[in-house]
């Protein structure tokens, strides 16, 4: 049922209430220096088809840029101390970070050199990444078939799987308790000032016109539809990603790291089962409502890769599968965060390209600082600013899955 806004004006209107929108809402409402009003407009409060509902909920520090490493380090700190960050509320559960790590496998000297370079950067940032020889991989994880593999990177410190939906649920619940208003509605238009440098109001599907101090685009894969209402183009489109949950007739005797095979198939432990995923061979933009699965990907790509890399997985049974959407930034697969260069009160928190869950604590905190103080006060997230989009200058990250 479509809901109307309780007020005719808000200091902040957030378009989209999933993981990133709710992170921004909670961090802003929880900021002691923020004393304004916040409206979150969510077109689908069941969140059935949003990226949040289809995410694999992993976190890694294995990036090639220091700022991406720092973002994940804060994410790990936040996850491990979630109840404390939530004010030691006894209702808030502890969140476990299962640190079995990512295992990047290299089958050529060029990628092995990139891994070695990345490991040095990550080590300098305090991450626990190790650059492994084939002998060291075999010693620690003897179940791999390492034919063709020449090196790997692996980190078992604050890197692995966590229950991101718990963060999302409590951000949303706590934000409401802090006064944030969530409504089931949809922003369908925006009106700008005569000079074109500000969004003055948004029009909702229900017909109301609501004025705003600042508007935050947290629309996931639909981000460009929201930005176009303000006359802004951004290089974000929905790309389909596939996830498969399987059972093994011969389970491994230890956790399976999130293994990134050179084929681009990845696999990891998932409780009593295992989880695998990959992009399609041909990776176009898809319709916003297209979640149809391509079962040939499992039969022709994922299953053969799994059985080859881990011979113990020759006998496996598919338990579940789904297709979800990345909010894919076609420029550089990194987030866009912060204000537009001309429409100064239009804020981006978009284009995470599969990194949204793990980056949501730092990005939500950073956006709250911009909304409250007009500047970053913890991590300097300016490399993710819109200027690089306008200038068509990618922020290159070599460790993208």
Backbone torsions as a table, in degrees:
resi	resn	phi	psi	omega
1	UNK	NA	127.6	-179.6
2	UNK	-67.0	135.0	-178.7
3	UNK	-113.0	143.8	176.7
4	UNK	-90.3	153.2	175.1
5	UNK	-72.1	145.7	-178.6
6	UNK	-77.3	-23.1	-178.1
7	UNK	-122.2	165.7	177.9
8	UNK	-96.8	-4.8	-177.4
9	UNK	-152.2	141.7	178.9
10	UNK	-138.4	149.5	176.1
11	UNK	-68.8	-38.5	-179.8
12	UNK	-133.6	128.9	170.8
13	UNK	-115.3	123.0	179.8
14	UNK	-104.9	122.0	-179.0
15	UNK	-94.9	98.8	-177.2
16	UNK	115.0	124.1	-173.7
17	UNK	-116.8	21.8	178.4
18	UNK	-80.2	-149.5	-169.4
19	UNK	-56.4	-50.2	-176.8
20	UNK	-72.6	-42.4	178.9
21	UNK	-62.2	-40.5	179.9
22	UNK	-73.8	-31.6	174.0
23	UNK	-62.4	-47.4	178.2
24	UNK	-61.1	-42.9	-178.7
25	UNK	-61.6	-46.6	-176.9
26	UNK	-69.2	-48.5	-178.1
27	UNK	-61.3	-36.1	-179.6
28	UNK	-72.2	-47.4	179.9
29	UNK	-64.4	-30.0	-178.5
30	UNK	-84.8	-8.5	179.6
31	UNK	-72.9	119.3	-175.0
32	UNK	-62.9	-18.7	179.9
33	UNK	-90.7	-4.2	179.0
34	UNK	-96.1	126.3	-179.7
35	UNK	-128.7	25.8	-177.0
36	UNK	-99.9	-170.7	-179.8
37	UNK	-107.4	145.9	-176.8
38	UNK	-131.3	131.0	173.7
39	UNK	-118.0	128.5	173.9
40	UNK	-108.9	122.4	180.0
41	UNK	-105.9	115.7	-177.5
42	UNK	-121.0	122.0	-176.9
43	UNK	-73.7	-24.7	-179.4
44	UNK	-137.7	89.5	-176.2
45	UNK	-68.7	-6.0	172.4
46	UNK	-80.1	-18.4	-179.2
47	UNK	57.3	24.5	-173.0
48	UNK	-60.9	-38.8	-173.2
49	UNK	-111.3	7.4	-179.0
50	UNK	-77.9	161.8	-178.9
51	UNK	-60.3	-33.9	179.4
52	UNK	-55.1	-40.9	-176.3
53	UNK	-74.7	-15.3	-177.9
54	UNK	-111.7	5.7	-174.7
55	UNK	-75.6	155.5	178.1
56	UNK	-93.9	-5.1	167.6
57	UNK	59.1	57.4	178.5
58	UNK	-119.4	162.3	178.8
59	UNK	-142.0	140.4	179.4
60	UNK	-142.9	153.9	172.6
61	UNK	-104.2	1.7	-176.7
62	UNK	-84.1	81.5	174.2
63	UNK	-124.7	167.1	-179.3
64	UNK	-99.1	-7.5	177.1
65	UNK	-111.8	134.7	-177.5
66	UNK	-56.7	-40.7	-175.6
67	UNK	-64.8	-35.6	176.9
68	UNK	-67.2	-34.8	175.8
69	UNK	-64.7	-46.4	-178.6
70	UNK	-62.8	-38.1	178.0
71	UNK	-59.9	-45.0	-179.8
72	UNK	-71.9	-30.8	177.1
73	UNK	-65.7	-40.4	174.4
74	UNK	-66.6	-38.3	177.2
75	UNK	-57.9	-44.1	178.7
76	UNK	-64.2	-42.7	177.2
77	UNK	-59.9	-42.4	-178.8
78	UNK	-65.5	-44.6	-179.7
79	UNK	-61.5	-48.4	-175.2
80	UNK	-68.7	-23.9	-178.7
81	UNK	-119.3	36.5	-171.0
82	UNK	-58.1	-46.6	-178.2
83	UNK	-62.6	-40.0	178.8
84	UNK	-63.8	-42.4	177.5
85	UNK	-63.6	-28.7	179.0
86	UNK	-89.6	25.9	174.3
87	UNK	76.8	23.1	-178.0
88	UNK	55.5	32.5	175.6
89	UNK	-63.8	119.6	-176.4
90	UNK	-64.8	-16.8	178.2
91	UNK	-75.1	-22.0	-173.9
92	UNK	-79.5	126.7	-179.8
93	UNK	-77.1	158.3	169.2
94	UNK	-72.2	146.0	177.4
95	UNK	-114.2	126.0	-177.4
96	UNK	-92.5	131.2	172.0
97	UNK	-100.1	107.9	-178.3
98	UNK	-84.1	100.6	-168.5
99	UNK	-91.6	67.2	172.2
100	UNK	-92.5	-5.2	167.5
101	UNK	78.6	170.3	172.4
102	UNK	-98.7	141.1	176.5
103	UNK	-119.8	101.0	176.4
104	UNK	-86.1	118.9	180.0
105	UNK	-100.0	131.6	179.3
106	UNK	-110.1	133.3	178.4
107	UNK	-118.0	13.7	176.3
108	UNK	-150.0	155.1	-175.5
109	UNK	-62.4	-32.4	-177.9
110	UNK	-65.0	-47.5	-179.6
111	UNK	-71.1	-34.4	176.2
112	UNK	-60.6	-38.2	178.3
113	UNK	-67.6	-38.0	176.4
114	UNK	-63.4	-42.5	178.4
115	UNK	-61.6	-42.5	179.7
116	UNK	-63.3	-41.9	178.0
117	UNK	-64.7	-43.5	178.8
118	UNK	-62.1	-40.6	-179.0
119	UNK	-60.4	-39.4	179.1
120	UNK	-63.4	-44.6	177.8
121	UNK	-61.3	-47.6	-177.7
122	UNK	-63.9	-39.9	177.2
123	UNK	-61.5	-42.2	179.3
124	UNK	-64.3	-24.9	177.5
125	UNK	-86.4	-2.4	179.7
126	UNK	94.2	6.6	178.5
127	UNK	-76.7	158.0	-176.7
128	UNK	-94.0	22.2	-176.7
129	UNK	-65.1	136.7	174.5
130	UNK	-117.9	140.8	173.5
131	UNK	-94.9	118.6	-169.6
132	UNK	-108.8	142.5	169.0
133	UNK	-81.0	169.2	177.5
134	UNK	-60.1	-38.9	-179.9
135	UNK	-64.1	-38.7	179.6
136	UNK	-70.6	-37.1	175.5
137	UNK	-61.5	-47.8	-178.1
138	UNK	-62.9	-35.8	178.7
139	UNK	-64.4	-44.5	-175.5
140	UNK	-82.2	-32.0	-175.7
141	UNK	-137.9	77.2	-172.7
142	UNK	-68.9	-7.3	-178.1
143	UNK	-79.4	-13.4	179.9
144	UNK	-72.4	142.3	161.3
145	UNK	-86.9	113.2	-173.2
146	UNK	-102.2	18.5	176.3
147	UNK	-60.5	125.5	-179.9
148	UNK	87.8	-12.7	-179.8
149	UNK	-87.0	137.1	-178.5
150	UNK	-118.3	-15.5	-179.8
151	UNK	-170.0	172.0	177.8
152	UNK	-159.0	160.3	167.0
153	UNK	-117.0	140.9	-179.1
154	UNK	-148.7	142.3	179.2
155	UNK	-140.6	121.5	179.5
156	UNK	-108.1	17.4	179.4
157	UNK	-112.0	112.5	177.3
158	UNK	56.2	43.1	-179.4
159	UNK	-148.6	124.3	-179.4
160	UNK	157.7	-132.3	-172.4
161	UNK	-115.1	144.4	173.4
162	UNK	-146.0	166.3	-179.8
163	UNK	-88.3	86.3	-178.0
164	UNK	-65.1	-27.0	-179.6
165	UNK	-66.1	-27.1	175.4
166	UNK	-65.6	-43.7	175.8
167	UNK	-58.2	-49.7	-178.6
168	UNK	-57.4	-49.5	-177.9
169	UNK	-59.5	-42.9	-176.7
170	UNK	-78.1	-31.8	172.5
171	UNK	-59.4	-45.4	-178.0
172	UNK	-65.9	-47.1	-179.0
173	UNK	-64.1	-46.5	-177.8
174	UNK	-68.5	-37.2	177.8
175	UNK	-59.3	-43.6	177.4
176	UNK	-60.4	-43.3	-179.5
177	UNK	-65.1	-25.4	178.1
178	UNK	-87.2	3.1	174.3
179	UNK	106.9	-0.3	178.1
180	UNK	-71.4	134.6	179.4
181	UNK	-99.3	122.9	173.5
182	UNK	-104.8	133.0	175.3
183	UNK	-131.7	146.8	172.0
184	UNK	-84.8	100.8	-177.9
185	UNK	-163.0	-171.7	-179.5
186	UNK	-148.1	133.6	173.5
187	UNK	-78.2	124.1	-176.9
188	UNK	-114.7	-13.3	179.1
189	UNK	-159.9	158.3	175.4
190	UNK	-134.1	144.4	176.2
191	UNK	-113.3	131.0	-179.5
192	UNK	-103.1	164.6	176.9
193	UNK	-65.2	165.3	-179.9
194	UNK	-59.0	-34.1	179.1
195	UNK	-79.3	-11.7	179.7
196	UNK	77.2	12.3	-174.6
197	UNK	-101.9	3.2	179.5
198	UNK	-149.4	148.1	166.8
199	UNK	-87.6	121.4	-176.9
200	UNK	-94.4	-30.0	-178.4
201	UNK	-157.5	160.5	172.5
202	UNK	-121.1	148.2	174.7
203	UNK	-106.3	130.6	-179.3
204	UNK	-93.6	159.4	179.8
205	UNK	-59.0	-29.3	179.1
206	UNK	-75.9	-8.1	175.5
207	UNK	108.4	-17.0	-178.3
208	UNK	-69.6	148.0	171.3
209	UNK	-110.1	121.5	-173.9
210	UNK	-120.1	125.2	178.7
211	UNK	-81.3	157.2	-173.7
212	UNK	-144.9	150.1	170.7
213	UNK	-83.0	-45.4	178.1
214	UNK	-142.7	147.5	177.9
215	UNK	-123.3	134.7	-177.9
216	UNK	-113.8	123.2	176.9
217	UNK	-86.2	104.3	177.1
218	UNK	-123.8	46.4	-169.2
219	UNK	-93.7	12.3	176.3
220	UNK	57.3	-136.0	-178.7
221	UNK	-62.5	-18.1	179.2
222	UNK	-89.7	15.3	-171.1
223	UNK	-57.8	-38.0	-177.4
224	UNK	-69.9	-28.9	176.6
225	UNK	-64.3	-37.2	177.2
226	UNK	-72.1	-43.8	-177.0
227	UNK	-66.5	-31.9	-179.8
228	UNK	-64.4	-25.4	176.3
229	UNK	-63.3	-23.8	176.4
230	UNK	-102.3	12.1	179.0
231	UNK	74.5	27.7	-174.3
232	UNK	-119.3	132.5	174.4
233	UNK	-101.8	135.8	174.3
234	UNK	-133.9	147.6	-173.3
235	UNK	-84.3	57.6	-177.2
236	UNK	-121.4	131.6	-179.4
237	UNK	-143.8	157.5	177.4
238	UNK	-77.7	125.6	174.6
239	UNK	-119.0	136.8	-174.9
240	UNK	-82.5	136.1	174.7
241	UNK	-129.6	144.4	-172.3
242	UNK	-113.2	139.2	178.2
243	UNK	-127.1	139.2	-178.9
244	UNK	-132.6	132.0	175.5
245	UNK	-109.5	128.3	-176.1
246	UNK	-136.1	156.4	175.6
247	UNK	-106.0	148.3	-179.6
248	UNK	-115.5	133.4	177.0
249	UNK	-63.2	-32.1	176.6
250	UNK	-121.4	87.2	-178.9
251	UNK	-61.7	153.1	177.9
252	UNK	-72.0	157.0	-177.3
253	UNK	-88.1	5.9	179.0
254	UNK	-155.6	167.8	178.9
255	UNK	-60.8	142.5	174.0
256	UNK	-91.9	115.6	175.6
257	UNK	-58.1	160.1	174.1
258	UNK	-69.9	98.2	-170.1
259	UNK	-92.6	122.2	177.1
260	UNK	-100.5	103.6	-179.2
261	UNK	-75.4	151.2	176.6
262	UNK	-56.8	-19.4	178.0
263	UNK	-75.7	-7.9	-175.5
264	UNK	85.0	-1.1	170.2
265	UNK	-77.2	136.4	174.1
266	UNK	-122.6	152.4	-176.7
267	UNK	-149.4	151.0	179.4
268	UNK	-158.5	166.9	171.0
269	UNK	-66.5	147.7	178.2
270	UNK	-146.6	76.7	-175.0
271	UNK	66.7	-127.4	179.3
272	UNK	-78.7	-10.4	-177.3
273	UNK	-115.4	-167.5	177.5
274	UNK	-131.9	153.4	-178.1
275	UNK	-125.3	138.7	177.9
276	UNK	-136.0	158.5	178.6
277	UNK	-161.2	170.3	178.7
278	UNK	-173.4	161.4	167.3
279	UNK	-83.2	162.1	173.1
280	UNK	-72.3	161.0	178.7
281	UNK	-62.2	-43.6	173.3
282	UNK	-104.7	123.7	-165.2
283	UNK	-122.5	70.7	-179.5
284	UNK	-86.2	169.1	166.8
285	UNK	-64.2	147.3	-179.8
286	UNK	-122.2	168.3	176.1
287	UNK	-65.3	149.7	-176.5
288	UNK	-62.2	-24.9	-178.5
289	UNK	-105.2	12.9	-178.0
290	UNK	-92.4	103.1	176.1
291	UNK	-120.2	21.4	-179.7
292	UNK	-67.8	136.5	-179.5
293	UNK	-85.8	149.5	173.1
294	UNK	-110.4	98.6	-172.9
295	UNK	-70.9	-16.5	177.7
296	UNK	-66.7	-23.9	179.0
297	UNK	-63.0	-40.8	176.3
298	UNK	-65.7	-48.9	-174.6
299	UNK	-68.1	-39.7	-169.9
300	UNK	-99.4	-21.3	-175.9
301	UNK	-121.7	-55.9	-170.3
302	UNK	-70.9	-54.3	-177.5
303	UNK	-58.9	-48.4	178.1
304	UNK	-60.2	-37.0	179.5
305	UNK	-67.1	-43.5	179.3
306	UNK	-61.0	-46.9	-177.8
307	UNK	-66.2	-32.8	177.8
308	UNK	-72.0	-44.3	-174.8
309	UNK	-74.9	-33.7	179.5
310	UNK	-129.8	91.4	-176.2
311	UNK	-54.3	-26.4	177.6
312	UNK	-64.0	-15.4	179.6
313	UNK	-96.6	21.0	176.9
314	UNK	-64.9	-31.9	178.8
315	UNK	-109.4	97.2	179.8
316	UNK	-134.3	159.4	-178.0
317	UNK	-129.6	126.1	177.6
318	UNK	-69.7	125.5	-177.5
319	UNK	-99.8	-40.7	-175.9
320	UNK	-157.8	159.6	176.7
321	UNK	-159.8	157.1	176.3
322	UNK	-160.1	163.0	173.1
323	UNK	-116.2	134.8	176.4
324	UNK	-128.5	178.3	-178.4
325	UNK	-115.8	133.6	163.0
326	UNK	-82.5	141.8	165.1
327	UNK	-84.8	88.0	-163.9
328	UNK	-89.7	118.7	175.5
329	UNK	-85.7	107.5	-174.4
330	UNK	-71.7	-14.6	178.4
331	UNK	-74.6	-50.2	-174.2
332	UNK	-152.6	9.9	178.5
333	UNK	57.5	24.5	172.8
334	UNK	-115.4	160.8	-178.0
335	UNK	-66.1	157.2	167.5
336	UNK	-110.8	122.6	-174.9
337	UNK	-137.5	132.5	175.5
338	UNK	113.2	-172.1	-173.1
339	UNK	-79.1	156.1	169.9
340	UNK	-69.7	152.4	-175.4
341	UNK	-73.1	-19.8	-179.9
342	UNK	-119.2	-43.8	176.3
343	UNK	-88.1	88.1	-160.6
344	UNK	-67.1	-22.4	-179.3
345	UNK	-103.1	11.9	175.0
346	UNK	-96.0	114.1	-173.6
347	UNK	-106.9	139.4	177.8
348	UNK	-103.7	137.8	162.5
349	UNK	-141.8	75.3	-164.0
350	UNK	-138.9	164.6	167.3
351	UNK	74.2	37.3	-173.0
352	UNK	-74.8	-15.5	170.5
353	UNK	54.9	39.4	178.0
354	UNK	98.0	-2.0	-178.6
355	UNK	-105.3	9.4	-170.4
356	UNK	-62.0	-44.8	-178.2
357	UNK	-60.9	-50.3	-173.8
358	UNK	-71.0	-26.4	-177.7
359	UNK	-95.6	-6.4	-173.2
360	UNK	-62.8	-36.1	177.6
361	UNK	-63.3	-49.0	-177.7
362	UNK	-68.8	-38.7	-178.7
363	UNK	-71.1	-38.0	175.9
364	UNK	-64.6	-41.6	177.4
365	UNK	-64.2	-44.5	-180.0
366	UNK	-62.6	-41.8	179.0
367	UNK	-65.7	-36.7	177.8
368	UNK	-62.8	-35.3	177.5
369	UNK	-66.6	-41.6	177.0
370	UNK	-63.4	-44.9	-178.0
371	UNK	-66.6	-32.4	-175.5
372	UNK	-91.4	-45.1	-171.9
373	UNK	-112.0	-13.1	-177.1
374	UNK	77.4	13.1	-179.8
375	UNK	-159.4	159.0	173.6
376	UNK	-78.9	136.6	-178.6
377	UNK	-120.4	-7.8	175.8
378	UNK	-115.6	-96.3	175.8
379	UNK	-79.3	138.2	174.9
380	UNK	-81.8	102.6	-177.1
381	UNK	-97.1	16.2	-177.2
382	UNK	-61.4	-25.4	176.3
383	UNK	-59.2	-18.4	-179.4
384	UNK	-93.1	8.1	-175.9
385	UNK	-66.8	163.5	-176.1
386	UNK	-67.4	-22.4	-174.8
387	UNK	-54.9	-37.7	-179.1
388	UNK	-66.9	-30.1	177.3
389	UNK	-68.7	-47.2	-179.6
390	UNK	-61.1	-36.1	-177.1
391	UNK	-92.6	-1.8	-179.6
392	UNK	56.1	44.3	179.5
393	UNK	-116.1	103.8	-176.2
394	UNK	-64.0	146.3	167.9
395	UNK	-94.3	98.3	-166.8
396	UNK	-76.1	126.3	173.4
397	UNK	-123.3	118.3	-173.8
398	UNK	-81.2	-16.3	-176.1
399	UNK	-107.1	70.2	178.3
400	UNK	-110.7	134.8	177.8
401	UNK	-100.7	NA	NA
